[in-house]
Amino acid sequence: MTKIVHSENPLAERFADINDRIAVASRKSGASGKVKLVAISKTHPASVILEALQLGATDFGENKVQEAEEKINEIGRQRATWHLVGHLQANKARRAVRLFHVIQSIDSVELAARLDRLCSEENREELKVLIQVDLGGEATKTGIKEENLPELVTAMREYQRLRLIGLMTLPPFFDNPEDSRPFFRKLRHIRGELYRQGVFGESAGELSMGMTHDFEIAIEEGATMVRVGTALFGSRT
Ligand SMILES: *Cc1c(COP(=O)(O)O)cnc(C)c1O
């Protein structure tokens, strides 16, 4: 059997390589479902996203509303599933509701309440969201602290338009990706507790964790979504 080599197309090569590595890590972990690749396209132009779409990428992640808006308008919102993975400011929330299919960075009751209200104002029936949990403490300070999770989860039960589909985390950066493992494991445990409370409805709840340098370890620890930027699109300048 001949292996197709895309030597003239570095993006195609990297896309194939990442998908292979996801498949290998999934087999190793005994993952039941398919692990979704969210291609983190921040700082890269629409032309690169279009190329990735042609290769078969389906989900893209951006961290700034303004930048995403320009690219999504150019490409077409319906051509992909767009994820917001960066902190969302209150004054950008309405545009985020119009643009994104999934918001992975819910980090406060105020933001969740605002998004729910904006969804009804914008006639958006359902918005899929993940809660971003801060497990790194002082080193990261992104997301909600674990001790404040119950309050947010309880509040979200009242929000008709938001569908809580899982949890996301961004551990502090370590040179050795093995050091991320305890954070991933911790998020999986929290997800398990919330699942037992029926927070995710029928589903087990997504675990969005793992980036370029540690996505295989995240998959071993149960990631259902990995957010890969640099390994796919090259470094951000
Ligand atoms: C930039 C970013 C990523 C991707 O990081 P890479 O190391 O380039 O893969 C993933 N998640 C979030 C929240 C990001 O901001």
The ligand as an ORCA input file, in Angstrom:
! r2SCAN-3c Opt
* xyz 0 1
  C      -3.776     29.547     21.529
  C      -4.637     28.581     22.271
  C      -4.556     27.195     22.004
  C      -3.597     26.584     21.004
  O      -2.278     26.636     21.460
  P      -1.093     25.910     20.674
  O      -0.053     25.719     21.701
  O      -0.677     26.828     19.578
  O      -1.607     24.619     20.152
  C      -5.428     26.372     22.705
  N      -6.303     26.854     23.612
  C      -6.395     28.156     23.891
  C      -7.374     28.623     24.917
  C      -5.561     29.060     23.234
  O      -5.658     30.364     23.540
*
